[in-house]
Amino acid sequence: MTEQVRTIRRAIRRVDPDVELTAATITWGELGAGGYRATRGYHDCAQDWPQWCRDGLIDVHYPMHYKREFEARWRRDFRTWLDLFERLERETPVPQGIGLGAYLNDNEGTRAQLDALT
């Protein structure tokens, strides 16, 4: 997948260098000691979007970070991933536009996740 993203990036730059390449990506799996490359998003979807950000292959990253706030495991998982997004935003020029799964939560849960983003 990374080679495809790289090919698309080159093609876009040849045609119009001002066009931004964005990616809406998967945040599946627990982000633990093994880091991103130990997650389902990396293995099942072949998405290495942290590296895409580091290599400047994408201009804006939109992680589809859809987690249920009312389930303790997913609530913890939601916040753990935020650390990776914040680190990427500090270390790369790629903004992180985190997408919430409001449809998975009630208003209180959605508000708690919005608060965690700030």
VEXLUMMI-74749 format. One line per field, with one value per atom (N, C-alpha, C): residue in one letter; atom name; x, y, z; residue number from 0. Coordinates in steps of 0.001 Angstrom, whole numbers, plus 500000, padded with zeros to 6 digits. Example, Ala and Ser with C-alpha at 12.3 -4.5 7.8 and 13.67 -1.06 7.14 Angstrom:
2
fidren = a,a,a,s,s,s
nupa = N,CA,C,N,CA,C
X = 513190,512300,513200,512850,513670,512900
Y = 494310,495500,496700,497750,498940,500030
Z = 507800,507800,507800,507080,507140,507870
rolum = 0,0,0,1,1,1
end
This chain:
118
fidren = m,m,m,t,t,t,e,e,e,q,q,q,v,v,v,r,r,r,t,t,t,i,i,i,r,r,r,r,r,r,a,a,a,i,i,i,r,r,r,r,r,r,v,v,v,d,d,d,p,p,p,d,d,d,v,v,v,e,e,e,l,l,l,t,t,t,a,a,a,a,a,a,t,t,t,i,i,i,t,t,t,w,w,w,g,g,g,e,e,e,l,l,l,g,g,g,a,a,a,g,g,g,g,g,g,y,y,y,r,r,r,a,a,a,t,t,t,r,r,r,g,g,g,y,y,y,h,h,h,d,d,d,c,c,c,a,a,a,q,q,q,d,d,d,w,w,w,p,p,p,q,q,q,w,w,w,c,c,c,r,r,r,d,d,d,g,g,g,l,l,l,i,i,i,d,d,d,v,v,v,h,h,h,y,y,y,p,p,p,m,m,m,h,h,h,y,y,y,k,k,k,r,r,r,e,e,e,f,f,f,e,e,e,a,a,a,r,r,r,w,w,w,r,r,r,r,r,r,d,d,d,f,f,f,r,r,r,t,t,t,w,w,w,l,l,l,d,d,d,l,l,l,f,f,f,e,e,e,r,r,r,l,l,l,e,e,e,r,r,r,e,e,e,t,t,t,p,p,p,v,v,v,p,p,p,q,q,q,g,g,g,i,i,i,g,g,g,l,l,l,g,g,g,a,a,a,y,y,y,l,l,l,n,n,n,d,d,d,n,n,n,e,e,e,g,g,g,t,t,t,r,r,r,a,a,a,q,q,q,l,l,l,d,d,d,a,a,a,l,l,l,t,t,t
nupa = N,CA,C,N,CA,C,N,CA,C,N,CA,C,N,CA,C,N,CA,C,N,CA,C,N,CA,C,N,CA,C,N,CA,C,N,CA,C,N,CA,C,N,CA,C,N,CA,C,N,CA,C,N,CA,C,N,CA,C,N,CA,C,N,CA,C,N,CA,C,N,CA,C,N,CA,C,N,CA,C,N,CA,C,N,CA,C,N,CA,C,N,CA,C,N,CA,C,N,CA,C,N,CA,C,N,CA,C,N,CA,C,N,CA,C,N,CA,C,N,CA,C,N,CA,C,N,CA,C,N,CA,C,N,CA,C,N,CA,C,N,CA,C,N,CA,C,N,CA,C,N,CA,C,N,CA,C,N,CA,C,N,CA,C,N,CA,C,N,CA,C,N,CA,C,N,CA,C,N,CA,C,N,CA,C,N,CA,C,N,CA,C,N,CA,C,N,CA,C,N,CA,C,N,CA,C,N,CA,C,N,CA,C,N,CA,C,N,CA,C,N,CA,C,N,CA,C,N,CA,C,N,CA,C,N,CA,C,N,CA,C,N,CA,C,N,CA,C,N,CA,C,N,CA,C,N,CA,C,N,CA,C,N,CA,C,N,CA,C,N,CA,C,N,CA,C,N,CA,C,N,CA,C,N,CA,C,N,CA,C,N,CA,C,N,CA,C,N,CA,C,N,CA,C,N,CA,C,N,CA,C,N,CA,C,N,CA,C,N,CA,C,N,CA,C,N,CA,C,N,CA,C,N,CA,C,N,CA,C,N,CA,C,N,CA,C,N,CA,C,N,CA,C,N,CA,C,N,CA,C,N,CA,C,N,CA,C,N,CA,C,N,CA,C,N,CA,C,N,CA,C,N,CA,C,N,CA,C,N,CA,C,N,CA,C,N,CA,C,N,CA,C,N,CA,C,N,CA,C,N,CA,C
X = 500825,500000,500869,501962,502818,503355,503719,504221,503134,501882,500773,500582,500650,500528,501663,502864,504022,503817,503294,503039,501983,500933,499876,500443,501259,501880,502691,503525,504353,503492,502442,501559,500875,500417,499768,500752,501942,502937,503300,503319,503622,502522,501286,500157,499930,499887,499638,500184,501346,501967,501171,500175,499378,498210,497936,496845,497301,496466,496806,496323,497142,496772,496427,495199,494753,494460,494415,494110,493211,492107,491251,491622,492141,492778,492126,492558,492018,492818,492104,492763,492262,492419,491977,493054,492621,493541,494069,494542,495095,496497,496730,498033,498837,499621,500358,501851,502572,504036,504650,503970,504500,504376,503713,503542,502554,502497,501505,501665,502874,503090,502638,502187,501633,500102,499494,498031,497397,496089,495328,495311,495314,495325,496543,497657,498892,498848,498483,498531,497346,496139,494951,494683,495069,494762,495996,497166,498437,498613,498111,498246,499371,500397,501468,501417,500261,500064,501002,501497,502496,503733,504138,505288,504946,503710,503297,503432,503043,503181,504663,505474,506902,507608,507187,507818,507215,506200,505574,504775,504286,503520,502081,501587,500243,500347,499362,499363,498504,497420,496544,496118,496126,495737,494419,493452,492151,491936,492437,492194,490709,490154,488766,488801,488766,489017,487689,487007,485644,485658,485452,485491,484271,483820,482686,483181,482712,483146,482616,481470,480843,481443,482350,483037,484472,484852,486138,487314,487323,488443,488562,487425,487430,487724,487235,487513,489025,489666,491121,491846,491384,491974,491901,490764,490592,491693,491939,492924,494363,494621,495970,496383,495489,495789,496053,495400,495583,497044,497763,499187,499960,499643,500315,499973,498712,498315,499030,499083,499747,501239,501869,503298,503547,502705,502863,502666,501730,501485,502672,503335,504533,505739,505901,507112,507057,505878,505733,504931,504941,504126,502671,502294,500984,499958,498941,497870,497086,496619,495837,494388,493501,492081,491302,491245,490715,489200,488736,487307,486749,485658,485006,483830,483560,482389,481231,480724,479630,478427,478247,477125,477241,478420,478631,478361,478167,478075,476837,476461,475422,476090,475300,475848,476953,476769,477768,479085,479005,480204,480928,480165,480770,481452,480813,481397,482684,482722,483928,485078,484770,485816,486274,485362,485749,486652,486297,487111,488503,488606,489906,490802,490207,490983,491650,491158,491694,492665
Y = 498804,500000,501260,501236,502423,502780,501802,502091,502703,502272,502876,504336,504614,505995,506837,506291,507010,507306,506346,506527,507605,507582,508601,509980,510057,511332,511911,511081,511544,512026,511270,511633,512971,513175,514439,515591,515428,516508,516860,515857,516139,516971,516681,517384,518748,518784,520044,519940,520491,520367,521010,521827,522469,521607,520507,519620,518798,518776,518018,516573,515678,514272,514009,513584,513289,511792,511307,509896,509760,509048,508657,507218,507006,505737,505012,503795,502881,502974,502915,502817,501557,500431,499147,498554,497920,497179,498014,497310,497968,498482,499718,500330,500121,499057,498699,498848,498049,498114,497856,497103,496817,497982,499060,500227,499974,500921,500849,499603,499206,498064,496733,496730,495522,495531,496536,496661,495998,495814,495260,496206,497501,498460,498275,498003,497773,496425,495378,494030,493712,494063,493696,494644,495912,496916,497406,496955,497353,498870,499520,500970,501312,501962,502448,503968,504493,505934,506727,506197,506984,507246,506238,506417,507336,507271,508167,509611,509867,511220,511592,510692,510979,511211,510468,510583,511691,512389,513468,512972,511747,511195,511691,512124,512700,514089,514923,516301,516487,515723,515774,514342,514000,512664,512744,511924,511857,510459,510189,508871,508702,507597,507266,506578,507392,506949,506705,505671,505399,504382,504861,504028,504312,503293,503426,503929,505079,505691,504918,504281,503624,502254,501761,500501,500821,500359,500741,500468,499329,498995,499991,500328,501258,502679,503049,504379,504548,503538,503569,503581,502749,502655,504009,504679,505988,506946,507013,507955,507549,506263,505789,506215,506082,506473,507974,508775,510230,510611,509869,510152,510030,509005,508830,509981,510362,511468,512762,513027,514249,514229,513075,512962,513193,512610,512815,514274,514925,516334,517207,516828,517575,517281,516029,515601,515738,515932,516011,517252,517633,518779,518391,517163,516637,516831,517680,517843,516538,516321,515134,515569,515240,515596,514399,514239,513029,512970,511884,511657,510844,511309,510608,509790,508699,507878,508266,509465,509942,509007,508322,507394,506205,505980,504879,505288,506587,507114,507971,508106,509089,510461,511495,512850,513002,512402,512504,511840,510696,510002,510780,511357,512166,513389,514031,515202,514805,513640,513176,512976,512449,512265,513603,514499,515838,516526,516386,516976,516356,515075,514401,514912,515453,515974,517306,518000,519334,519320
Z = 500000,500000,500000,500743,500807,499433,498656,497301,496425,496617,495874,496273,497572,498039,497474,497471,496923,495427,494676,493245,493013,493811,493705,494020,495076,495465,494303,493681,492556,491389,491088,489974,490232,491438,491787,491653,492153,492086,490655,489779,488362,487718,488066,487446,488084,489415,490117,491539,491794,493116,494251,493923,494962,495455,494760,495169,496373,497416,498609,498505,499002,499111,500571,500810,502164,502274,503500,503732,504955,504783,505902,506223,507430,507740,508924,509098,510100,511401,512536,513844,514543,513882,514444,515317,516372,517224,518367,519356,520530,520216,520540,520331,521603,521616,522818,522644,523396,523425,522052,521205,519870,518910,519341,518480,517349,516451,515379,514515,514249,513351,513928,515167,515773,515744,515118,515121,513904,513990,512865,511676,511928,510823,509936,510556,509801,509082,509815,509242,508327,508749,507970,506808,506954,505929,505180,505596,504960,504949,505990,506097,507073,506582,507450,507471,507861,507811,508727,509855,510572,509702,508943,508062,506896,506405,505326,505796,507053,507608,507709,508238,508409,507080,506053,504735,503879,504380,503618,502420,502488,501370,501354,502511,502579,503196,502877,503369,504612,504706,505876,506178,507448,507887,508646,508226,508881,509442,510645,511227,511563,511143,511468,512829,513852,515230,515949,515524,515978,517113,518335,519538,520412,521120,522043,523400,523790,525048,526255,526148,527293,527611,526794,527071,527499,528699,529287,528351,527697,526811,525665,525055,523922,524387,525575,526118,526322,526910,527113,525764,524837,523501,522783,522907,522271,522712,524000,524528,524230,524199,523886,522483,521531,520152,520036,520880,520801,520976,521812,522003,520689,519901,518605,517660,517595,516714,517111,518410,518885,518558,518723,518407,516924,516077,514633,514255,514903,514579,515006,516089,516529,515637,515223,514533,513013,512458,511004,510639,509377,508964,508662,508978,508587,509705,509476,510466,510626,511846,512181,512417,511510,511630,512140,513441,514048,513911,513293,513109,514264,514842,515947,515425,516088,515759,516649,516474,517326,517260,516159,516010,516972,517531,518475,519919,520150,521509,521702,522962,523272,523345,523600,523628,524667,525831,526896,526472,525836,525368,524285,523372,522315,522906,523873,524543,525257,525898,526600,525601,524425,523432,522855,522617,522160,523193,524456,525524,525555,525264,525275,524145,523093,521974,522295,523303,523597,524752
rolum = 0,0,0,1,1,1,2,2,2,3,3,3,4,4,4,5,5,5,6,6,6,7,7,7,8,8,8,9,9,9,10,10,10,11,11,11,12,12,12,13,13,13,14,14,14,15,15,15,16,16,16,17,17,17,18,18,18,19,19,19,20,20,20,21,21,21,22,22,22,23,23,23,24,24,24,25,25,25,26,26,26,27,27,27,28,28,28,29,29,29,30,30,30,31,31,31,32,32,32,33,33,33,34,34,34,35,35,35,36,36,36,37,37,37,38,38,38,39,39,39,40,40,40,41,41,41,42,42,42,43,43,43,44,44,44,45,45,45,46,46,46,47,47,47,48,48,48,49,49,49,50,50,50,51,51,51,52,52,52,53,53,53,54,54,54,55,55,55,56,56,56,57,57,57,58,58,58,59,59,59,60,60,60,61,61,61,62,62,62,63,63,63,64,64,64,65,65,65,66,66,66,67,67,67,68,68,68,69,69,69,70,70,70,71,71,71,72,72,72,73,73,73,74,74,74,75,75,75,76,76,76,77,77,77,78,78,78,79,79,79,80,80,80,81,81,81,82,82,82,83,83,83,84,84,84,85,85,85,86,86,86,87,87,87,88,88,88,89,89,89,90,90,90,91,91,91,92,92,92,93,93,93,94,94,94,95,95,95,96,96,96,97,97,97,98,98,98,99,99,99,100,100,100,101,101,101,102,102,102,103,103,103,104,104,104,105,105,105,106,106,106,107,107,107,108,108,108,109,109,109,110,110,110,111,111,111,112,112,112,113,113,113,114,114,114,115,115,115,116,116,116,117,117,117
end
